[in-house]
Amino acid sequence: MVCLSTVPGGYAFYAGTSMAAPKTAGLAGVIIAKYGKDVLSPSQVKHIIQSSADDWFKPGYDGESGFGSINAVNALIRK
């Protein structure tokens, strides 16, 4: 994941798990808030995030991009 971040004197692009982890954790929190605490199991939240991601490269999981880039809109409009 590439993310624009503030740095002393301006902005910079950073990539990697240090950028992806807080965004993914935030999305997990919003999904839990939408459905209610203790309604979804951790594996259900994980499935929502993975299945709603914008897939890159090979369909499904691949070694280059995992499941792709998380997509909060897709994750939250799921039925």
VENVENTA-V148125 format. One line per field, one symbol per residue. ss: DSSP state (a for helix, b for strand, c for the rest). psi: psi as a letter, one per 40 degrees, with the letter a starting at -180 (. if undefined). burial: # if it has 16 or more other ideal C-beta (glycine too) atoms within 10 Angstrom, else .. A space follows every 50 residues. Layout:
BEGIN
ss->???
psi->???
burial->???
END
This chain:
BEGIN
ss->cbbbbbbccbbbbbbcaaaaaaaaaaaaaaaaaaaccccccaaaaaaaaa accbcccccccbcccbccbccaaaaaacc
psi->hhhhiiihebiihiiaddddddddddddddddddeihediiddddddddd eeihhibihahiedebeahihddddeei.
burial->#.................##...#..##..##.......#....#..### .##.#..........###.#....#....
END
